[in-house]
Amino acid sequence: MFRAAVLALATLAAVPTVAAAQTDPARASTPCFRLSDLGGHKIASSDSLYYSVRRKEVYKFTFSGSCLAGVTNSDPLVLEPLGASSQICKPMDLNLGVGGPMSRRCIIKSIERLTPEQAEALPKKLKP
């Protein structure tokens, strides 16, 4: 009986933690995706671009500095996962560079998943 009561209390104590994790905006805004899930991209500015992920989600990549200055949407981007997995959960999981005659590496500052409303509100020229 005592064992059952302890188990019940432990289960109840875990419920708010799971619920909080599911509703935590920081966790919801940057879920993981695989490198193979990335689709098209659109450059928004010299320090940000939008990527289509799994054909239905849009992520905003923000860079330190003006890494994308002078880069067009048709210029090749080089994406390399860092580590043993191709799963991207945080900026340090991905190495992104610009290919071509003036190749360079970009330091990713943040990766943010847009809400469906934010993605829909993007101007047509910025939708990946």
BAZA-637246 format. One record per residue (C-alpha): residue number from 1; x, y, z. Coordinates in Angstrom, 1 decimal. Layout:
<sites>
{site NUM,{X,Y,Z}};
...
</sites>
This chain:
<sites>
{site 1,{0.0,0.0,0.0}};
{site 2,{2.8,2.4,0.9}};
{site 3,{4.6,1.5,-2.3}};
{site 4,{1.4,2.3,-4.4}};
{site 5,{1.0,5.7,-2.6}};
{site 6,{4.6,6.7,-3.3}};
{site 7,{4.2,5.7,-7.0}};
{site 8,{1.0,7.7,-7.2}};
{site 9,{2.6,10.8,-5.7}};
{site 10,{5.6,10.4,-8.0}};
{site 11,{3.3,10.2,-11.0}};
{site 12,{1.3,13.3,-9.9}};
{site 13,{4.5,15.2,-9.3}};
{site 14,{5.7,14.5,-12.9}};
{site 15,{2.5,15.6,-14.6}};
{site 16,{3.1,19.4,-14.2}};
{site 17,{6.7,19.0,-15.4}};
{site 18,{5.6,17.3,-18.6}};
{site 19,{2.8,19.8,-19.1}};
{site 20,{5.2,22.7,-18.6}};
{site 21,{7.7,21.3,-21.0}};
{site 22,{5.0,20.9,-23.7}};
{site 23,{3.8,24.5,-23.3}};
{site 24,{7.2,26.1,-22.8}};
{site 25,{7.5,28.7,-25.7}};
{site 26,{11.2,28.4,-25.8}};
{site 27,{11.1,24.7,-26.3}};
{site 28,{8.2,24.9,-28.8}};
{site 29,{10.0,27.5,-30.9}};
{site 30,{13.1,25.4,-31.6}};
{site 31,{12.1,21.8,-32.0}};
{site 32,{14.6,19.5,-33.7}};
{site 33,{14.7,18.6,-37.4}};
{site 34,{16.9,16.5,-39.6}};
{site 35,{19.2,18.1,-42.2}};
{site 36,{17.3,16.1,-44.9}};
{site 37,{14.0,17.9,-43.8}};
{site 38,{15.3,21.2,-45.1}};
{site 39,{13.7,22.4,-48.3}};
{site 40,{14.0,25.8,-50.1}};
{site 41,{15.4,29.0,-48.6}};
{site 42,{14.9,32.7,-49.0}};
{site 43,{17.4,35.3,-47.9}};
{site 44,{15.7,38.0,-45.8}};
{site 45,{18.7,40.3,-45.1}};
{site 46,{22.4,40.2,-44.7}};
{site 47,{22.0,38.4,-41.3}};
{site 48,{18.9,36.2,-41.7}};
{site 49,{17.2,33.7,-44.0}};
{site 50,{14.1,31.5,-43.9}};
{site 51,{14.1,27.8,-44.6}};
{site 52,{11.2,25.5,-45.4}};
{site 53,{11.3,22.4,-43.2}};
{site 54,{9.2,19.3,-43.9}};
{site 55,{7.3,21.3,-46.5}};
{site 56,{5.0,22.8,-43.9}};
{site 57,{7.1,24.6,-41.4}};
{site 58,{9.3,27.7,-41.7}};
{site 59,{12.4,28.4,-39.7}};
{site 60,{14.3,31.7,-39.4}};
{site 61,{18.1,31.4,-39.2}};
{site 62,{19.8,34.5,-37.8}};
{site 63,{23.6,35.0,-38.1}};
{site 64,{26.2,36.9,-36.3}};
{site 65,{27.4,39.7,-38.5}};
{site 66,{26.5,40.2,-42.2}};
{site 67,{27.4,36.8,-43.4}};
{site 68,{24.9,36.9,-46.3}};
{site 69,{25.8,40.4,-47.6}};
{site 70,{25.9,40.2,-51.4}};
{site 71,{24.5,36.7,-51.4}};
{site 72,{21.4,35.9,-53.6}};
{site 73,{18.8,33.1,-53.3}};
{site 74,{20.4,31.3,-56.2}};
{site 75,{23.9,31.2,-54.6}};
{site 76,{24.8,27.7,-53.2}};
{site 77,{24.6,27.2,-49.4}};
{site 78,{26.8,24.5,-47.8}};
{site 79,{25.2,22.7,-44.9}};
{site 80,{27.1,20.3,-42.7}};
{site 81,{25.9,18.8,-39.5}};
{site 82,{28.4,19.0,-36.6}};
{site 83,{28.6,15.8,-34.6}};
{site 84,{27.6,12.3,-35.3}};
{site 85,{23.9,13.0,-36.0}};
{site 86,{22.1,14.9,-38.8}};
{site 87,{19.6,16.2,-36.3}};
{site 88,{19.6,19.9,-35.8}};
{site 89,{18.3,21.2,-32.4}};
{site 90,{20.5,24.3,-31.8}};
{site 91,{22.8,26.6,-33.7}};
{site 92,{25.9,24.6,-32.7}};
{site 93,{24.5,21.5,-34.5}};
{site 94,{24.9,23.0,-38.0}};
{site 95,{27.7,24.5,-40.0}};
{site 96,{26.4,26.8,-42.7}};
{site 97,{28.5,28.4,-45.4}};
{site 98,{28.1,30.2,-48.7}};
{site 99,{29.7,28.4,-51.7}};
{site 100,{31.1,29.9,-54.8}};
{site 101,{34.1,32.1,-55.6}};
{site 102,{33.8,34.1,-52.4}};
{site 103,{33.0,31.1,-50.1}};
{site 104,{32.6,31.9,-46.4}};
{site 105,{31.3,30.3,-43.2}};
{site 106,{28.5,31.8,-41.2}};
{site 107,{28.1,31.8,-37.4}};
{site 108,{24.5,30.9,-36.6}};
{site 109,{23.2,32.9,-33.7}};
{site 110,{19.7,31.4,-33.6}};
{site 111,{17.3,29.0,-35.2}};
{site 112,{13.6,29.8,-34.6}};
{site 113,{10.5,28.0,-35.8}};
{site 114,{7.9,30.4,-36.9}};
{site 115,{4.3,29.8,-35.9}};
{site 116,{1.9,29.1,-38.8}};
{site 117,{0.6,32.7,-38.4}};
{site 118,{4.0,34.2,-38.6}};
{site 119,{4.9,32.1,-41.7}};
{site 120,{1.7,33.1,-43.4}};
{site 121,{2.4,36.7,-42.7}};
{site 122,{5.7,36.7,-44.4}};
{site 123,{5.8,38.7,-47.7}};
{site 124,{5.6,36.5,-50.7}};
{site 125,{9.2,37.3,-51.7}};
{site 126,{10.4,35.9,-48.4}};
{site 127,{8.4,32.7,-48.3}};
{site 128,{10.7,29.7,-48.8}};
</sites>
